Amino acid sequence: MVKDDEMLEELKKIRTYLEPKPAPPTPPPPKGMWAEFKAFIANYKVMGLAVAFIIGLYLGMLIQSLVSDLLMPAIGLAIPGLQDLATLAFTVGAQIFNVGNFLVALITFLIVAFVVFIIVKVTKKWGIE
């Protein structure tokens, strides 16, 4: 009987440890337009989003320049008779298909996707999420 009482007491202790703790009280909402604005910036990480957008915009411009100014002329040298890939077009009947512009956009997209993949991989390795 004593053993049963001891086990019961231990189980009661375990139950108290397993019970969820009450949630901390929520802080009062900020008062005033400026305080609300600062809370909005902090809660939704607007500054980080803005920085990522600006960096992404200029990274895209850099990669666009890399593709159009360096890679496309190299591809033009590698393929005989094709000096500028962007001007490649086919005419079928009265319709003109600008295949070159599409190929330049496709190559640019693939390079941008690869660069973003490498950046994400490196930042995860560094512990930045």
Summary of the structure (lengths in Angstrom):
residues: 129
radius of gyration: 30.4
end to end distance: 55.9
largest distance: 99.2
contacts: 249
relative contact order: 0.06
helix: 71%
strand: 5%
